[in-house]
Amino acid sequence: MTSLDSEVYASPVDIRDMEIDDLATVYHLGEELFTSELYPYIYRTWDQWEVIGLYNTDPEYCLVAEIDEQLAGFVLGTIINKSTLVYGYIIWLGVAPHYQRRGVADKLVDKLVERMIDDGARFMMVDTDPENLPALKFFTRKGFGNMRQHVFLSMNLSEHDYYGRLIAYEREKADRAIWKRPRRRPNAKS
């Protein structure tokens, strides 16, 4: 362990509400973490609107972790109210690689759980790719259970028949517009 590692381990993890000045940093950390290389379908939905939207609609469930005033991680969640049921949902949880395995995710989730209990949630949900074993181990350790695998299907629309016909039609329309001459209007005075 280097001296830098021991300093980071010794520094406390502070959890606080996400602020407007954190939006860009959280977004860029998510860009680094939620790539499509490992989990091509799950993480395709990460974009700036995820962060901004949740910050606008559910700011009380958008938390950040700091170590020595540096962003170490974040959690973004929401509460879902059904007629007879209120439950919490962890939508995104991310920890910067150099702060992983230092209790950052534990503290973020613990604080979010407390808030959701205070706000009437009686259970919580989280989802992840079934091959994301570190996440599965983490959430199981945190008390999440009743695991179900979810089948996710996709279709490449650029290979669909209609897509090909639409593209051909748009090309033909563009070609016609290029060769089409403007019509002369008859002069009303002549």
Order of alpha helices (4+ residues) and beta strands (2+ residues): alpha-beta-alpha-alpha-beta-beta-beta-alpha-beta-alpha-alpha
